[in-house]
C-alpha cells in the first residue's frame, strides 16, 4: 500500500474551500431550477401585460443556471488539478544539488603573474 502524503494546512484549506464552493454552487443551481419551475407553473395565470416580464425572467433564470453550471465545472477542474498537484508533489524527487567547489561564473578569474626566472 503506497504511503499517502498528509495535506499541509494551506492545501487542506484550499481543498476545503473548493469543496465548499462546489456545495454552494449546487445549492444555487437547485434554487434556480426551482424558481424556473415555479415561474412556468404560474405562467398561465398571468395576464398578457406580464407575459414579456415572465419571458425575460425565464431567460434570466436559464442564463443564470448555465453560468452556475460553468462555474461549477471550473471549481471541479480546479479541485482535480489541486489533487493532481498534491500527488505529483508527494512523488517528486528533490532537485540535484550543485557541487560546492565549482567556481561561480559571475566572479572574475584571478590573474596569474608570470615571473621570469633569472631576471634579478
VOBA-1610 file (N, C-alpha, C; in pm, whole numbers, padded with zeros to 5 digits, always signed):
BEGIN
Unk+00084-00117+00000Unk+00000+00000+00000Unk+00089+00124+00000Unk+00073+00216-00097Unk+00158+00334-00102Unk+00125+00431+00010Unk+00228+00498+00055Unk+00208+00597+00160Unk+00138+00719+00102Unk+00046+00774+00179Unk-00024+00895+00134Unk+00036+01015+00203Unk+00048+01122+00131Unk+00106+01245+00185Unk-00003+01323+00256Unk+00027+01368+00375Unk-00068+01448+00451Unk-00078+01586+00387Unk-00196+01642+00392Unk-00218+01775+00338Unk-00157+01878+00433Unk-00091+01976+00377Unk-00042+02086+00458Unk-00161+02173+00494Unk-00150+02256+00596Unk-00264+02341+00632Unk-00311+02429+00516Unk-00218+02475+00435Unk-00255+02561+00323Unk-00333+02486+00216Unk-00284+02366+00179Unk-00354+02289+00076Unk-00483+02230+00130Unk-00485+02195+00257Unk-00609+02145+00316Unk-00716+02253+00316Unk-00677+02376+00343Unk-00771+02487+00342Unk-00822+02513+00200Unk-00734+02505+00102Unk-00775+02525-00037Unk-00868+02413-00082Unk-00839+02293-00040Unk-00922+02178-00075Unk-01061+02195-00012Unk-01066+02231+00115Unk-01194+02251+00184Unk-01273+02365+00122Unk-01205+02471+00083Unk-01272+02585+00021Unk-01332+02547-00114Unk-01259+02468-00192Unk-01310+02425-00322Unk-01432+02335-00306Unk-01429+02245-00209Unk-01545+02160-00185Unk-01664+02241-00136Unk-01638+02339-00051Unk-01744+02426+00000Unk-01806+02508-00114Unk-01721+02558-00203Unk-01771+02633-00319Unk-01858+02546-00408Unk-01816+02422-00429Unk-01895+02330-00512Unk-02030+02302-00449Unk-02032+02286-00317Unk-02158+02262-00247Unk-02250+02383-00259Unk-02197+02502-00246Unk-02279+02623-00258Unk-02333+02641-00400Unk-02250+02609-00499Unk-02296+02619-00637Unk-02407+02519-00666Unk-02399+02401-00608Unk-02507+02304-00623Unk-02637+02357-00563Unk-02626+02422-00447Unk-02743+02479-00380Unk-02805+02591-00465Unk-02722+02676-00521Unk-02771+02785-00606Unk-02838+02730-00730Unk-02779+02628-00790Unk-02836+02568-00909Unk-02973+02507-00880Unk-02985+02439-00767Unk-03114+02381-00729Unk-03219+02490-00706Unk-03178+02601-00644Unk-03270+02713-00620Unk-03316+02776-00752Unk-03225+02793-00845Unk-03262+02850-00974Unk-03355+02757-01052Unk-03331+02628-01042Unk-03418+02532-01110Unk-03559+02536-01050Unk-03568+02544-00917Unk-03699+02551-00852Unk-03772+02680-00891Unk-03700+02791-00898Unk-03762+02918-00937Unk-03814+02912-01080Unk-03737+02847-01167Unk-03779+02835-01307Unk-03904+02748-01319Unk-03911+02640-01242Unk-04030+02555-01243Unk-04151+02629-01190Unk-04133+02706-01081Unk-04243+02784-01025Unk-04292+02889-01123Unk-04201+02952-01192Unk-04239+03053-01291Unk-04319+02990-01404Unk-04280+02871-01447Unk-04355+02802-01552Unk-04493+02762-01504Unk-04506+02728-01374Unk-04635+02686-01319Unk-04734+02802-01313Unk-04687+02922-01285Unk-04780+03036-01275Unk-04791+03112-01406Unk-04723+03065-01508Unk-04723+03135-01637Unk-04860+03154-01697Unk-04948+03054-01686Unk-05080+03064-01746Unk-05172+03160-01674Unk-05148+03184-01545Unk-05237+03271-01469Unk-05202+03418-01481Unk-05090+03450-01543Unk-05051+03589-01560Unk-05125+03649-01679Unk-05150+03776-01674Unk-05215+03844-01784Unk-05118+03869-01898Unk-05168+03922-02005Unk-05084+03946-02123Unk-04981+04056-02097Unk-05010+04148-02007Unk-04916+04256-01978Unk-04789+04203-01911Unk-04803+04095-01837Unk-04687+04039-01767Unk-04617+03929-01846Unk-04667+03900-01965Unk-04608+03794-02047Unk-04462+03825-02083Unk-04433+03949-02121Unk-04296+03986-02154Unk-04204+03977-02033Unk-04256+04018-01919Unk-04178+04011-01796Unk-04145+03865-01762Unk-04243+03776-01777Unk-04222+03634-01749Unk-04118+03576-01846Unk-04126+03614-01972Unk-04032+03564-02071Unk-03890+03612-02039Unk-03876+03740-02002Unk-03744+03793-01968Unk-03688+03726-01841Unk-03776+03705-01745Unk-03732+03641-01621Unk-03692+03496-01647Unk-03767+03429-01733Unk-03733+03291-01768Unk-03596+03285-01837Unk-03569+03378-01926Unk-03440+03384-01994Unk-03328+03412-01893Unk-03354+03504-01800Unk-03255+03537-01698Unk-03222+03415-01612Unk-03325+03342-01571Unk-03302+03222-01490Unk-03227+03115-01567Unk-03261+03098-01693Unk-03193+02998-01776Unk-03045+03034-01791Unk-03016+03160-01817Unk-02877+03204-01831Unk-02801+03190-01698Unk-02868+03221-01588Unk-02804+03209-01457Unk-02771+03063-01428Unk-02861+02971-01459Unk-02833+02829-01438Unk-02716+02784-01524Unk-02709+02831-01646Unk-02597+02795-01735Unk-02465+02846-01678Unk-02466+02971-01629Unk-02344+03028-01573Unk-02300+02956-01445Unk-02398+02916-01363Unk-02365+02841-01241Unk-02304+02706-01278Unk-02358+02642-01382Unk-02304+02515-01426Unk-02160+02530-01475Unk-02133+02637-01550Unk-01996+02663-01596Unk-01903+02686-01477Unk-01950+02762-01379Unk-01867+02790-01262Unk-01842+02662-01183Unk-01944+02577-01172Unk-01929+02451-01102Unk-01824+02363-01170Unk-01826+02360-01302Unk-01725+02281-01375Unk-01585+02336-01352Unk-01573+02468-01348Unk-01442+02529-01325Unk-01389+02496-01186Unk-01477+02501-01086Unk-01436+02467-00950Unk-01396+02320-00943Unk-01470+02235-01010Unk-01439+02092-01011Unk-01303+02066-01077Unk-01276+02136-01188Unk-01146+02120-01255Unk-01033+02170-01164Unk-01056+02281-01094Unk-00954+02332-01002Unk-00927+02233-00890Unk-01033+02171-00839Unk-01016+02072-00733Unk-00938+01952-00784Unk-00968+01905-00904Unk-00892+01793-00961Unk-00746+01830-00983Unk-00722+01952-01031Unk-00584+01998-01054Unk-00509+02006-00921Unk-00575+02052-00816Unk-00513+02060-00684Unk-00475+01921-00635Unk-00565+01824-00651Unk-00536+01688-00609Unk-00421+01629-00690Unk-00417+01657-00819Unk-00310+01607-00904Unk-00176+01671-00864Unk-00177+01800-00834Unk-00054+01866-00791Unk-00005+01809-00659Unk-00096+01775-00570Unk-00056+01717-00442Unk+00007+01580-00461Unk-00049+01498-00547Unk+00010+01367-00569Unk+00143+01378-00643Unk+00155+01474-00734Unk+00282+01496-00804Unk+00388+01543-00706Unk+00351+01634-00618Unk+00447+01686-00520Unk+00490+01577-00422Unk+00402+01485-00393Unk+00435+01378-00299Unk+00535+01279-00360Unk+00530+01262-00491Unk+00618+01164-00555Unk+00740+01226-00622Unk+00750+01358-00624Unk+00861+01426-00693Unk+00989+01411-00613Unk+01100+01400-00687Unk+01232+01394-00624Unk+01285+01535-00609Unk+01366+01560-00504Unk+01425+01693-00490Unk+01527+01716-00601Unk+01547+01839-00642Unk+01643+01867-00749Unk+01785+01835-00704Unk+01869+01794-00798Unk+02009+01761-00769Unk+02082+01888-00729Unk+02165+01877-00626Unk+02237+01996-00581Unk+02366+02011-00661Unk+02411+02132-00674Unk+02536+02159-00746Unk+02654+02135-00652Unk+02768+02111-00711Unk+02888+02090-00631Unk+02929+02222-00566Unk+02974+02212-00443Unk+03011+02332-00368Unk+03143+02391-00417Unk+03228+02309-00475Unk+03360+02358-00514Unk+03362+02416-00656Unk+03253+02415-00724Unk+03251+02470-00859Unk+03261+02623-00852Unk+03347+02682-00936Unk+03361+02828-00930Unk+03235+02897-00984Unk+03213+03012-00930Unk+03098+03091-00973Unk+03128+03153-01108Unk+03034+03157-01197Unk+03056+03214-01330Unk+03059+03366-01328Unk+03004+03424-01224Unk+02999+03570-01218Unk+03125+03630-01158Unk+03204+03549-01087Unk+03326+03604-01027Unk+03439+03602-01130Unk+03521+03707-01132Unk+03631+03711-01229Unk+03740+03611-01191Unk+03808+03562-01292Unk+03919+03468-01268Unk+04039+03546-01216Unk+04115+03488-01124Unk+04233+03558-01075Unk+04341+03565-01184Unk+04409+03675-01188Unk+04513+03697-01288Unk+04643+03642-01233Unk+04708+03555-01311Unk+04836+03499-01269Unk+04947+03593-01314Unk+05039+03611-01227Unk+05153+03694-01263Unk+05270+03602-01296Unk+05326+03622-01412Unk+05439+03540-01457Unk+05567+03605-01410Unk+05648+03524-01352Unk+05781+03575-01311Unk+05884+03513-01407Unk+05973+03595-01441Unk+06079+03549-01531Unk+06194+03502-01444Unk+06237+03380-01467Unk+06345+03323-01388Unk+06479+03382-01436Unk+06562+03416-01345Unk+06694+03463-01377Unk+06699+03613-01399Unk+06592+03683-01391Unk+06595+03828-01408Unk+06598+03889-01270Unk+06719+03919-01224Unk+06734+03978-01092Unk+06763+04120-01100
//
